Amino acid sequence: MSLASPPALDLLDLHKSFGGRAAVAGVSLAVAPGELYALLGPNGAGKTTTIRMIAGLTRPDAGAARIYGHDVTGDARAAKRLLAYLPDDPLLYGKLTPPEYLEFVAGLWELDAREAAPEAERLLRWLDLWAHRRERTEGFSRGMKQKLALAGALIHRPRLLLLDEPLTGLDAAASRQVKDALRAFVDGGGAVVLTTHILEVAERLADRLGIIAAGTLVAEGTPIELLARTGTGTLEDAFLSLTGLRVTAGEAAGTPA
Ligand SMILES: Nc1ncnc2c1ncn2[C@@H]1O[C@H](COP(=O)(O)OP(=O)(O)OP(=O)(O)O)[C@@H](O)[C@H]1O
């Protein structure tokens, strides 16, 4: 028997089709504790479907997703206890204040209120929302809402954080705070898997990148490894090359290359 601890996330040949069309066509990858992994891909590549299958919200047609060794479908309770999923447009309850929202989320997880309340305060202070603790979230900016949703995702102390486009629409200050929070989470031994369209974010923040195109993982590695593999000078060029989206000057001008 191996004494090695299981990966934070292990995807084994995941498949999902909608109406006969493959959205995810055999994705396998592993993410270690302490690692921040970014999934990149063009629109419709299958990123959100992959994340939703990991979160147990979309059932795979075939393959498996394991969270620290727990199968998301077969051992759903244990798997879901270990993960948190932050969609790109998280649902907050506008009439609640931040502490009320976190109390509500803690209640869903059946957390002990005596432990959840100080943890909520710590998260709100850490994400710079404490000064707004008496305000209803309906008046919050997108960045404030995103930070509160992140606090809600962290309240039960997950070990794997899944985020769909967490930085889209955030200003520089909010983006920095969310990035710092994600880095602190992985430095504390947690694992993060996020999707992003912002290549600069992926390059600076992620330990490893996975490039998805047409439902398959076409490349994986550190930003430096992807540049070396494609012989390109920027991650944007590497991305375009790997996803087959590169247009030549001739194509751009409307003439076949
Ligand atoms: N519930 C659904 N019903 C039908 N088709 C779906 C459903 N969810 C996703 N799809 C399709 O599956 C494919 C992959 O979609 P997905 O949202 O996973 O891509 P994505 O990489 O996250 O794209 P984007 O970057 O635009 O968010 C697309 O063709 C999409 O239209």
The ligand as an SDF file (V2000), in Angstrom:
LIG
                    3D

 31 33  0  0  0  0  0  0  0  0999 V2000
  -26.2020   22.8920  -19.7200 N   0  0  0  0  0  0  0  0  0  0  0  0
  -25.7920   22.8430  -20.9920 C   0  0  0  0  0  0  0  0  0  0  0  0
  -26.6030   22.4470  -21.9790 N   0  0  0  0  0  0  0  0  0  0  0  0
  -26.1870   22.3780  -23.2660 C   0  0  0  0  0  0  0  0  0  0  0  0
  -24.9470   22.6860  -23.6600 N   0  0  0  0  0  0  0  0  0  0  0  0
  -24.0880   23.0930  -22.7220 C   0  0  0  0  0  0  0  0  0  0  0  0
  -24.4500   23.1920  -21.3410 C   0  0  0  0  0  0  0  0  0  0  0  0
  -23.3680   23.6200  -20.6380 N   0  0  0  0  0  0  0  0  0  0  0  0
  -22.3870   23.7860  -21.5380 C   0  0  0  0  0  0  0  0  0  0  0  0
  -22.8070   23.4650  -22.7790 N   0  0  0  0  0  0  0  0  0  0  0  0
  -21.9850   23.4960  -24.0030 C   0  0  0  0  0  0  0  0  0  0  0  0
  -20.7900   22.8090  -23.7460 O   0  0  0  0  0  0  0  0  0  0  0  0
  -19.6820   23.4550  -24.3570 C   0  0  0  0  0  0  0  0  0  0  0  0
  -18.6580   23.8320  -23.2930 C   0  0  0  0  0  0  0  0  0  0  0  0
  -19.2030   24.8700  -22.4850 O   0  0  0  0  0  0  0  0  0  0  0  0
  -18.4540   25.4480  -21.2050 P   0  0  0  0  0  0  0  0  0  0  0  0
  -19.3740   26.4450  -20.5690 O   0  0  0  0  0  0  0  0  0  0  0  0
  -17.9510   24.3270  -20.3880 O   0  0  0  0  0  0  0  0  0  0  0  0
  -17.2130   26.1850  -21.8860 O   0  0  0  0  0  0  0  0  0  0  0  0
  -16.2130   27.2510  -21.2600 P   0  0  0  0  0  0  0  0  0  0  0  0
  -14.8460   26.8090  -21.6870 O   0  0  0  0  0  0  0  0  0  0  0  0
  -16.4410   27.4340  -19.8160 O   0  0  0  0  0  0  0  0  0  0  0  0
  -16.6200   28.5570  -22.0720 O   0  0  0  0  0  0  0  0  0  0  0  0
  -16.5770   30.1340  -21.6600 P   0  0  0  0  0  0  0  0  0  0  0  0
  -15.1370   30.5110  -21.6820 O   0  0  0  0  0  0  0  0  0  0  0  0
  -17.3390   30.7650  -22.7770 O   0  0  0  0  0  0  0  0  0  0  0  0
  -17.2220   30.2740  -20.3330 O   0  0  0  0  0  0  0  0  0  0  0  0
  -20.2640   24.6400  -25.0990 C   0  0  0  0  0  0  0  0  0  0  0  0
  -20.4680   24.2530  -26.4350 O   0  0  0  0  0  0  0  0  0  0  0  0
  -21.5640   24.8970  -24.3970 C   0  0  0  0  0  0  0  0  0  0  0  0
  -22.5020   25.4890  -25.2810 O   0  0  0  0  0  0  0  0  0  0  0  0
  1  2  1  0
  2  3  1  0
  2  7  2  0
  3  4  2  0
  4  5  1  0
  5  6  2  0
  6  7  1  0
  6 10  1  0
  7  8  1  0
  8  9  2  0
  9 10  1  0
 10 11  1  0
 11 12  1  0
 11 30  1  0
 12 13  1  0
 13 14  1  0
 13 28  1  0
 14 15  1  0
 15 16  1  0
 16 17  2  0
 16 18  1  0
 16 19  1  0
 19 20  1  0
 20 21  2  0
 20 22  1  0
 20 23  1  0
 23 24  1  0
 24 25  2  0
 24 26  1  0
 24 27  1  0
 28 29  1  0
 28 30  1  0
 30 31  1  0
M  END
$$$$
